[in-house]
Amino acid sequence: MAKIIRPQRAGASSVQSAPNKKAAKAATPLPKRAAGKAAKKPAKKIAKKIAKPKPWTAAEVYEVFDRFRKANPEPRGELEHLNPYTLLVAVVLSAQATDAGVNKATRPLFEIADTPEKMLELGEEKVREYIKTIGLYRNKAKNVIALSEKLIAEFGSQVPRTRAEIESLPGAGRKTANVVLNMAFGEHTMAVDTHVFRVGNRTGLAPGKTPLEVELGLEKVIPTEFMLHAHHWLILHGRYTCLARGPRCEVCLINDLCRWPEKTV
């Protein structure tokens, strides 16, 4: 019998074509891990394209502090004190506490103990009673007594006038030393608390990952004529205007110069 050959459909081939390798690869679903990496690539590219805030010019920095000075020529720290010793004690007590809370506790304390000798005479137990409304009061009372003893023994009952010596006192760190040197002795120091740290980073004036980075950055850019009061202006700005939550950009003196991308004006 003769073999019947059936005609092929138009466009069909008697030989099966090899699959397109690129198409097959594209159609194959990626493993979860690989898919995640692929998804992240565009985000990284976008992040690179976001421009960093322009550094402040010297003229802009001068303008900022000139505005602060005009608005408040003689800013004052809000920790109440009677002399360098009570200032030192107040700053040591203010760690992780509000100035208002410290003032409430120290007003009656400083009335009867405004020198290292009087504080030692009062004793640790009674100091605890005066400051028990302040956080970490037990350890702070111990430090107040210990630093009073050291002042008497090593510094003639006087608060020393160098950063290293102040930092050697129990409970006193770099911020404490900077506050005391500035407020008691008129030194051009920059005390970086949580408010100054936030303002330095948020505005772009002196971004830094640590308080020391922000401190050194601010000292580098702030003109000398403003340094005596600079840390008070920045503290007050952070405490009452550049708030951690809900910053009041609408009343900010420097909102036109601020580099914060999320400012509301």
C-alpha positions in Angstrom: 0.0 0.0 0.0 1.3 3.5 -0.9 2.2 5.7 2.1 -0.1 8.6 2.4 1.7 11.9 3.0 -0.5 14.5 4.7 0.2 18.1 3.8 1.4 20.3 6.6 -0.5 23.4 7.8 0.8 26.7 6.6 3.6 28.0 8.9 4.1 24.7 10.6 7.4 22.9 10.7 8.2 19.3 10.7 11.1 19.9 13.1 10.3 21.2 16.7 12.2 24.5 17.1 14.5 24.8 20.1 13.2 27.0 22.9 14.4 30.5 23.3 16.8 30.4 26.3 16.3 34.1 27.2 12.5 33.8 27.1 12.6 30.7 29.2 14.8 32.3 31.8 12.5 35.3 32.0 9.4 33.1 32.4 11.0 31.0 35.2 10.0 32.4 38.5 12.9 33.7 40.6 13.6 32.1 44.0 12.3 34.3 46.9 15.8 35.4 47.8 16.8 36.3 44.3 13.4 38.1 43.8 14.1 40.2 46.9 17.5 41.3 45.6 16.0 42.2 42.2 13.3 44.3 43.9 15.9 46.1 46.0 18.0 47.2 43.1 15.7 50.0 41.8 15.3 51.4 45.4 19.1 51.6 45.7 19.3 53.5 42.4 16.6 55.9 43.5 18.4 56.5 46.8 21.6 57.4 45.0 19.7 60.0 43.0 18.4 61.8 46.0 20.6 64.9 46.5 22.1 65.5 49.9 21.3 68.8 51.5 23.7 71.6 50.5 26.1 72.5 53.2 25.4 75.8 55.0 27.4 78.8 53.8 29.3 81.0 56.2 26.8 83.8 55.4 23.8 81.6 56.2 25.2 80.4 59.5 25.9 84.0 60.5 22.4 85.0 59.5 20.9 82.2 61.7 22.8 83.3 64.9 22.3 86.9 64.2 18.5 86.3 64.2 18.8 84.3 67.4 20.7 87.2 69.0 18.2 89.8 67.9 15.3 87.8 69.2 17.0 86.9 72.5 20.2 89.0 73.2 21.0 87.4 76.6 19.8 83.8 76.7 19.9 82.1 80.1 20.1 78.5 81.1 17.0 77.3 82.8 18.8 75.3 85.6 18.6 77.3 88.8 21.8 77.8 90.7 23.6 80.1 93.2 27.3 79.6 92.3 29.6 77.4 90.3 29.2 74.5 92.8 25.4 74.5 92.8 25.5 74.8 89.0 27.7 71.7 88.8 25.4 69.7 91.1 22.3 70.8 89.2 23.8 69.7 85.9 24.8 66.3 87.3 21.3 65.9 88.6 19.8 66.9 85.2 20.9 63.8 83.4 17.8 62.1 82.1 15.6 64.6 83.9 13.9 67.9 83.0 15.3 71.3 84.1 11.9 72.0 85.7 12.0 68.8 87.7 15.6 69.4 88.9 14.8 73.0 89.9 11.8 71.8 92.0 14.1 69.5 93.9 17.2 71.8 94.2 15.5 75.0 95.4 15.1 73.7 99.0 18.4 71.7 98.8 20.5 74.7 97.8 19.0 76.8 100.6 20.8 74.7 103.1 23.7 73.1 101.1 25.3 75.5 98.6 28.9 74.4 99.3 30.7 71.0 99.2 31.2 71.2 103.0 27.5 71.8 103.7 26.5 69.0 101.3 28.8 66.6 103.1 27.3 67.7 106.4 23.8 67.0 105.1 24.8 63.5 104.1 23.8 61.1 101.4 20.6 59.9 103.0 19.2 63.4 103.4 20.3 64.4 99.9 18.3 61.4 98.6 15.2 62.7 100.3 15.6 66.1 98.7 16.1 64.7 95.2 13.9 61.6 95.3 11.5 63.1 92.6 14.4 63.0 90.1 15.1 59.9 88.1 18.1 57.8 89.2 18.1 59.7 92.5 19.9 57.1 94.6 23.0 57.0 92.3 22.9 60.8 91.8 22.9 61.4 95.6 25.9 59.1 95.9 27.7 61.1 93.1 26.8 64.5 94.7 28.4 63.4 97.9 31.4 61.8 96.1 32.1 64.9 94.0 31.8 67.2 97.0 34.4 65.1 98.8 36.7 65.3 95.8 36.3 69.0 95.4 37.4 69.5 99.1 40.2 67.0 98.9 41.7 67.9 95.5 40.5 71.3 94.4 40.3 73.4 97.6 36.4 73.2 97.6 36.4 75.1 94.2 35.0 73.9 90.9 38.0 73.4 88.6 38.2 75.4 85.4 39.4 72.7 82.9 37.3 70.2 81.1 39.5 67.3 82.1 39.3 68.2 85.8 35.6 68.6 85.8 35.2 65.3 83.9 37.2 63.6 86.7 34.4 64.3 89.2 31.9 61.5 89.9 28.8 61.9 87.7 30.3 64.6 85.5 30.8 64.0 81.8 31.8 66.1 78.8 28.4 67.8 78.6 28.5 68.7 82.3 31.9 70.1 81.9 30.9 72.2 78.9 27.9 73.6 80.6 29.9 74.6 83.7 32.7 76.1 81.7 30.3 78.1 79.7 27.9 79.3 82.3 30.2 79.7 85.3 33.4 80.8 83.6 32.3 82.2 80.2 34.2 79.7 78.1 33.2 79.3 74.5 32.1 75.6 74.8 29.3 73.8 73.1 27.2 71.6 75.4 25.3 69.1 73.3 22.1 67.8 74.9 19.2 66.0 73.2 17.9 69.4 71.9 21.2 70.6 70.4 21.8 67.1 68.9 18.4 67.2 67.2 18.7 70.8 65.9 22.2 70.2 64.6 21.1 67.2 62.6 17.7 68.2 61.5 18.7 71.6 60.2 21.9 70.3 58.6 24.0 72.8 60.5 26.2 70.1 62.0 25.0 66.6 61.2 26.7 63.9 63.3 26.0 60.4 64.7 27.3 61.2 68.2 27.0 64.3 70.4 30.8 64.8 70.1 30.5 64.9 66.3 27.7 67.5 66.5 29.7 69.5 69.1 32.8 69.7 67.0 30.8 70.4 63.9 29.0 73.3 65.5 32.2 74.7 66.9 33.7 74.6 63.4 30.9 76.6 61.7 29.6 79.0 64.4 31.4 82.4 64.3 33.3 83.2 67.5 31.2 86.3 68.3 28.2 84.0 68.9 29.9 81.1 70.8 29.2 82.4 74.3 25.5 82.1 73.9 25.2 79.6 71.0 24.4 76.5 73.0 21.7 78.3 74.9 20.1 79.5 71.6 20.2 76.0 70.2 18.8 74.4 73.4 15.9 76.9 73.6 15.2 76.5 69.9 15.0 72.8 70.2 13.0 72.9 73.4 10.3 75.3 72.3 10.3 75.4 68.5 12.2 72.6 66.8 10.4 70.0 68.9 11.1 66.2 68.6 7.4 65.6 67.7 5.4 68.2 65.8 8.2 70.8 65.2 6.7 74.3 64.9 8.1 75.2 61.5 5.5 77.9 61.0 7.0 80.1 63.8 10.6 79.1 63.3 13.0 82.0 62.9 15.2 80.1 60.5 12.6 78.0 58.5 13.8 79.6 55.2 17.3 78.5 55.8 16.7 75.1 57.4 17.7 72.1 55.3 15.2 69.6 56.8 13.3 68.1 53.9 10.2 67.5 55.9 9.6 71.0 57.2 6.1 72.1 56.9 6.7 75.6 55.4 
